[in-house]
Amino acid sequence: MKKTVWLVVLSLFLAAAARAEFSFFLIDNFEGGKTDKWYRFGNLDMSAVKVPSLEAGVQDTIADSCGDYALKLKGKTTNWYIGGIGTELMTDAKQFSRFQMDVNGYPSGGKIKIELFGSGGATKCVAEVPILGQGYTRISIPFSAFKPETPSAGADGWRPGKSDGSSYLQNVQLILLAAQATGEAEADIDNILLTY
């Protein structure tokens, strides 16, 4: 009897561990201060920066999860658009339902436009998030909130889990936009991932 109970407990533990192993797909957390998997375009400066230390006695679970490095995006514009970064993912995202990242804002504000490209890069779906004030904010966007931006995307656009096999995610791009037509924007981003 004890052996049977032990086997049941062990199988439940192994099943939970297997599920936990695939609970997220890490795109990048910039640890080690590396940015080499990202390409840059437009008038955007990008660099790995140390995550600022919290003041003594201040609790911030999001900042605590950011490790030592984040990626700083910064630039100026005369027409809203500053520039962006991107990376190839080449992954089947059907087991995930959300895009997530941690964002540290600055007084200049602005927005980050997130672009997800489906198989072959022909299907692009987008979502925009505001850059809030200083301090890290966890941004978690369901895939259903991403809207198609290309005519070939159709009414649904790219959606993981569709029966037609369109859950393949080729790459992601992050575009930095200023709060005013002529202005600047700045943000630190970290812990970019796909999750449930």
C-alpha positions as CSV (number, residue, x, y, z in Angstrom):
1,M,0.0,0.0,0.0
2,K,2.8,2.4,0.9
3,K,4.6,1.7,-2.3
4,T,1.4,2.4,-4.3
5,V,0.9,5.8,-2.5
6,W,4.5,6.6,-3.1
7,L,4.2,5.9,-6.8
8,V,1.1,8.0,-7.1
9,V,2.8,10.9,-5.3
10,L,5.9,10.5,-7.5
11,S,3.9,10.5,-10.7
12,L,1.9,13.6,-9.6
13,F,5.2,15.4,-8.8
14,L,6.7,14.4,-12.2
15,A,3.6,15.6,-14.0
16,A,3.7,18.9,-12.2
17,A,7.4,19.3,-12.9
18,A,6.9,18.6,-16.6
19,R,4.1,21.1,-16.8
20,A,6.2,23.7,-14.9
21,E,9.1,23.2,-17.3
22,F,6.9,24.5,-20.2
23,S,5.0,27.3,-18.3
24,F,6.9,30.0,-20.2
25,F,9.2,30.6,-23.1
26,L,12.0,33.1,-22.2
27,I,12.8,35.5,-25.1
28,D,15.4,37.4,-23.1
29,N,16.3,38.7,-19.6
30,F,19.5,40.4,-20.7
31,E,21.5,38.8,-17.9
32,G,25.2,39.1,-18.5
33,G,24.7,42.5,-20.1
34,K,24.3,41.0,-23.6
35,T,22.1,42.4,-26.4
36,D,23.5,40.4,-29.4
37,K,20.4,38.5,-30.2
38,W,18.5,41.8,-31.0
39,Y,18.7,43.8,-34.2
40,R,18.1,47.6,-34.0
41,F,16.5,49.9,-36.5
42,G,15.5,53.6,-36.7
43,N,16.9,56.4,-34.5
44,L,17.0,54.2,-31.4
45,D,19.8,53.7,-29.0
46,M,19.9,50.4,-27.1
47,S,22.2,49.2,-24.4
48,A,22.3,46.8,-21.5
49,V,22.2,48.7,-18.2
50,K,22.4,47.7,-14.6
51,V,19.0,47.5,-12.8
52,P,19.0,50.2,-10.1
53,S,19.2,49.0,-6.6
54,L,16.1,49.5,-4.5
55,E,16.3,51.8,-1.5
56,A,16.7,50.1,1.8
57,G,13.4,48.8,3.1
58,V,11.5,49.2,-0.2
59,Q,9.8,46.0,-1.4
60,D,9.2,45.6,-5.2
61,T,8.7,42.1,-6.4
62,I,8.9,43.0,-10.1
63,A,12.2,44.9,-9.7
64,D,13.5,42.0,-7.6
65,S,12.8,39.6,-10.5
66,C,14.8,41.7,-12.9
67,G,18.2,40.4,-12.0
68,D,21.3,42.5,-12.7
69,Y,20.7,43.8,-16.2
70,A,17.9,45.3,-18.3
71,L,17.8,46.7,-21.9
72,K,17.6,50.5,-22.2
73,L,15.7,51.8,-25.2
74,K,16.1,55.6,-25.8
75,G,15.8,58.1,-28.6
76,K,14.4,61.3,-30.0
77,T,12.0,62.0,-32.9
78,T,10.2,64.7,-34.8
79,N,7.3,62.4,-35.9
80,W,6.3,60.1,-33.0
81,Y,8.3,57.1,-34.3
82,I,11.8,56.7,-32.8
83,G,12.8,53.2,-33.8
84,G,12.9,49.6,-32.5
85,I,14.5,46.3,-31.9
86,G,13.6,42.8,-32.9
87,T,14.7,39.2,-32.6
88,E,13.9,35.9,-34.3
89,L,12.0,33.4,-32.2
90,M,11.2,30.6,-34.7
91,T,8.9,28.8,-32.2
92,D,5.5,27.2,-32.1
93,A,3.6,29.3,-29.5
94,K,0.4,27.2,-29.3
95,Q,0.9,26.3,-25.7
96,F,1.1,29.9,-24.6
97,S,-1.6,32.6,-24.4
98,R,0.2,35.8,-23.4
99,F,3.2,38.1,-24.1
100,Q,4.8,39.5,-21.0
101,M,7.6,41.9,-20.1
102,D,8.7,44.2,-17.3
103,V,9.0,47.9,-18.2
104,N,10.7,50.7,-16.2
105,G,9.5,54.1,-17.3
106,Y,10.8,57.6,-17.3
107,P,9.1,61.1,-17.0
108,S,9.1,61.5,-20.9
109,G,6.4,58.8,-21.2
110,G,5.6,57.4,-24.6
111,K,4.5,54.0,-25.8
112,I,6.0,50.6,-26.8
113,K,4.4,49.0,-29.8
114,I,4.7,45.2,-29.8
115,E,4.7,43.4,-33.1
116,L,4.3,39.6,-33.4
117,F,5.1,38.1,-36.8
118,G,3.6,34.7,-37.9
119,S,5.0,32.2,-40.2
120,G,6.9,33.7,-43.1
121,G,6.7,37.1,-41.6
122,A,3.6,37.9,-43.7
123,T,1.2,38.0,-40.8
124,K,1.8,40.8,-38.3
125,C,-0.4,41.5,-35.2
126,V,0.2,44.5,-32.9
127,A,-0.6,45.9,-29.4
128,E,0.6,49.1,-27.8
129,V,1.3,49.7,-24.1
130,P,2.0,53.0,-22.4
131,I,5.3,53.7,-20.7
132,L,4.4,54.5,-17.1
133,G,6.5,56.4,-14.6
134,Q,9.6,55.3,-12.8
135,G,9.6,51.9,-11.2
136,Y,9.0,48.5,-12.9
137,T,5.6,47.5,-14.2
138,R,4.8,44.0,-15.4
139,I,3.0,44.2,-18.8
140,S,1.0,41.0,-19.6
141,I,-1.0,41.0,-22.8
142,P,-3.2,38.1,-24.0
143,F,-2.7,37.1,-27.6
144,S,-6.3,37.9,-28.2
145,A,-5.6,41.6,-27.6
146,F,-3.1,41.7,-30.5
147,K,-4.8,43.1,-33.6
148,P,-3.9,42.2,-37.2
149,E,-2.0,45.0,-39.1
150,T,-1.4,43.3,-42.4
151,P,-4.1,42.6,-45.0
152,S,-3.1,39.0,-45.3
153,A,-3.7,38.4,-41.6
154,G,-7.5,38.2,-42.1
155,A,-10.0,39.0,-39.4
156,D,-8.3,36.8,-36.7
157,G,-4.7,37.6,-37.6
158,W,-2.0,35.4,-35.9
159,R,-3.5,33.2,-33.2
160,P,-1.8,30.3,-31.4
161,G,-3.9,27.2,-31.1
162,K,-5.8,27.7,-34.3
163,S,-6.4,24.3,-36.1
164,D,-4.8,25.6,-39.4
165,G,-1.3,25.5,-37.9
166,S,-0.8,29.2,-37.7
167,S,0.6,29.2,-34.2
168,Y,4.2,29.5,-35.5
169,L,5.8,32.7,-34.2
170,Q,8.7,33.8,-36.4
171,N,9.8,37.0,-34.6
172,V,8.9,39.9,-32.3
173,Q,9.7,43.6,-32.6
174,L,9.4,46.3,-30.0
175,I,8.9,49.9,-31.4
176,L,9.5,53.0,-29.2
177,L,7.1,55.9,-29.7
178,A,7.3,59.3,-28.1
179,A,4.4,60.9,-26.2
180,Q,4.5,64.0,-28.5
181,A,5.2,64.3,-32.2
182,T,8.5,66.0,-31.4
183,G,10.1,64.6,-28.3
184,E,11.9,61.7,-26.8
185,A,11.2,58.5,-25.0
186,E,13.1,56.1,-22.7
187,A,12.3,52.8,-21.1
188,D,14.2,49.8,-19.6
189,I,12.7,46.5,-20.5
190,D,13.4,43.1,-18.9
191,N,12.1,39.5,-18.6
192,I,10.5,39.3,-22.1
193,L,8.6,36.0,-22.4
194,L,5.6,34.1,-23.6
195,T,3.5,32.5,-20.9
196,Y,0.0,31.1,-20.2
